[in-house]
Amino acid sequence: MIAVLLNGASSPADPAHSLCAEVERQLAARFDVVRSFYLAGYDIGHCMGEFDCFVKTPGRCRIHDEGQEIERAVHDAELVVLVTPLHYGGYAAQLKKAVDRLLPLISPFFRQAGGMTHHAMRYEHRARWAAVALDESPTPERARLFRAFAETNALNFGSPAWGAAVVDCDRAAWPAAIASALATPTAPGNASGALQAARGELMRAVCAQPAASAFPPRPRVTVLQMSPRPAGVSTLQAIWRYLQPLMEAGAAQVEVVAATEFVRGAAVAQAAAQRCAQADLLLVISPLYWDSLPYPGLLALEHIHAARLPSDAGPARLVGVLNCGFAEPEQFRFAFGLLREFAQEAGYTWAGGLPVAGGEAINGRDLERLGVLTRPLRHAIDIGMPTLLAGSVLPEAACAATAVQTTPGVLYRFFGWWGWHMKRRAQGLSAREVQAKPFDDLSDAEWERLAAVGPARARPLRVVDRLPEGADAVTVVFDDPARHAEHFEAGQYITLEVTINGERVRRAYSLATAPCDGGLAITVKRVPGGLMSNWIHDQLSQGDWVRCFGPSGDFTAGPPPAQVPRRLLLIAGGSGIVPLQAVARQVLHDEPDAEITMVCGSSAPERAIFAAPLQQQALRDAPRWRLHWVFETAPLEPIEGTGPACTVGRLDAPTLTALLGDTDLRSFHRAMVCGPDAMRAAVRQALLAGGLPADRLFEESFVSPRRGAVSDQAQVAVFESADGELTVTLRPGDTLLEAALNAGIALPFSCCSGGCGACRVHITDHLDHVVLDEPNTVTPEARSRGEVPACLVRLTGPCRFRLP
């Protein structure tokens, strides 16, 4: 049995991370496999709200990143457990992003459950659902909201049973509360108990909090638009077009902030939060995603709350306009409860809310043109907004006007069925294709093959051990709590990304392990002045987490010869031994007749990495493995075990020629060389002069991935569109995506790491000025066509680009 744990902690220092460790411990005692996803360590793109996973690629998200792996893991699980710090009675934004991405697991069509409309199920197998939250200052209302969100999510997901618990900082009470939640004791239903109770709960949530005193008229208004869809195509855009003239007529200032600004990095998010926090009236306009606000919206609230806390924030009001595609306005009751809780915690007066049910029927069209369908909403806005802008709160009549169901549920579900069929026909899909079950239809082997050739994805690894190697190297052993299927070859590398002195730093390190070993480990030599190597030696400890890309690289043994045993020559200098010893071990494991000659150079025996285990294996596998040592200083005593004498000197052309003088270099199927540049140049000269064919020589150099400025001057790029051209300026260090967004160009984007493909652009001129961040998975063919992710593009000169 499989359990999946979604860890919504913000960092390993977050107390919720410790809570997750206790959950993981209990799950390990109950399940055969526990897949734990530490979400803060992944670059997961947020749901774009386009419903492509319903009508374009049924059952598959078009964002190719770790979110797809989470979807499949949830599909396979018997139990899904969410662990989160409690924010305003709901999930932390980090966790909500992963939950939003589970949309492909359900069907576009509708069913009735708990007396209301919900999506039908795509798959027959459905996991049980459990949620555990940490509230450092617990209140009954937040705990009630959290349990309601958990139960309603379980109902939407079709779970057969659910459980939830909210704990405080008393760690002694954690085990019992967690065990109670994991037991998933009941089947999900209407979290309010009955439809009439849900109606009452909605009205309590949307009605305004009595204001202590009147607010000044003509306020400064900030409109926070939470839809992740491109501008101009969402229902919320249509609502804003109707609101805008009223706002501009009655407000001193109106500013619109898109919640997607909060996913563009800390600096942009902080600036957007300040603009929202300083407003007299914050108007939240948002769709409903999985019973709550979408990830960008929750992230925005977290930043705005932080911006208001340290400042002397003056009196301000918060009002919400929420829209969803279901017919019943009661669907909003918990999302409005969350907004009301946020208002209280962030120092706002809750000024009321307008629920807009069945909003998908608007679909970006002007409200006036939809007649009776939008009459209640227009009436509520017409009577509510002038009162709000005059210094009061939304009148109860305005809140009640939109809290009505305009279409009977049965009729709405029929029109929904018809509408989704129209959309799938427009995409050329059959009725069977739109109900596809890709995770049922793909075998494990097929999925692993797809994952192996997929885009470069960051994932968090946990340090489980540190082993000293020689005088100045350390082997770091990792564990992957998410239990990904490992696809790598001996000799490949992984790229680690860590934050040092506030800056993200990436470095590539060869894997010290081979597939036959199981697991992942790297061996890192301390380099004087080396930023990452010294951080690993001095700061990285057992239990820490690091982000990892890969494995990647083609410095491998390659396929074995078809007719004769493989003969392999491996030459290593210093830490160049790391990938080559893994190659040797894997080849000897897989090919009983293979022969390996290895030459290892080091400055001194005590600084030689893997000296003792290599010597032992060479003795054990002799004569298949011939091992030669070259030390710049003579050893004071023999290396552990007995074996060939060491050569004293430098690993250069004369030394190598003397060592291999009696060997026919043409008999080797491949020669692999790894080490410092000068050593590789000398070895290359000796091997080619000795008769080794050039196409059999493979080298690996030490090159760190690039991430940062490639020019010390600002560069310009011209964006081409049907509306004309717009010039954007890239400051040193900017990516094309950052510059385009700063210039107001609404490029689609999601993960900002090159994995999802959402921000792909077409470079139409001066492709030679484009430099891509590494590692990346842009194919040579795509690059030659100029089709590249804007989030990876840096410029050394001007260029022109457009959307594909």
Secondary structure, 3 states (H helix, E strand, C coil): CEEEEEECCCCCCCHHHHHHHHHHHHHHHHCCEEEEEEHHHCCCCCCCCCCHHHHCCCCCCCCCCHHHHHHHHHHHCCEEEEEEECECCECCHHHHHHHHCCHHHEEEEEEEECCEEEEEECCCCCCEEEEEEECCCCCHHHHHHHHHHHHHHHHHHCCCCEEEEEECCCHHHHHHHHHHHHCCCECCCCCCCCHHHHHHHHHHHHCCCCCCCCCCCCCEEEEEECCCCCCCCCHHHHHHHHHHHHHHHHCCEEEEEEHHHHHCCHHHHHHHHHHHHCCCEEEEEEECECCECCHHHHHHHHHHHHHHCCCCCCCCEEEEEEECCCCCHHHHHHHHHHHHHHHHHHCCEEEEEEEECCHHHCCCCCHHHHHHHHHHHHHHHHHHHHHHHCCCCCCHHHHHHHCCCCCCHHHHHHHHHHHHHHHHHHCCCCHHHHCCCHHHHCCHHHHHHHHHCCCCCCEEEEEEEEEEECCCEEEEEEECCCCCCCCCCCCCEEEEEEEECCEEEEEEEEECCCCCCCCEEEEEECCCCCHHHHHHHHCCCCCCEEEEEEEECCCCCCCCCCCCCCEEEEEEEHHHHHHHHHHHHHHHHHCCCCEEEEEEEECCHHHCCCHHHHHHHHHHHCCCEEEEEEECCCCCCCCCCCCCCCEECCCCHHHHHHHCCCCCHHHCCEEEEECCHHHHHHHHHHHHHCCCCHHHEEEECCCCCCCCCCCCCCEEEEEEECCEEEEEEECCCCCHHHHHHHCCCCCCCCCCCCCCCCCEEEEEECHHHEEECCCCCCCHHHHHHCEEEHHHEEECCCEEEECC
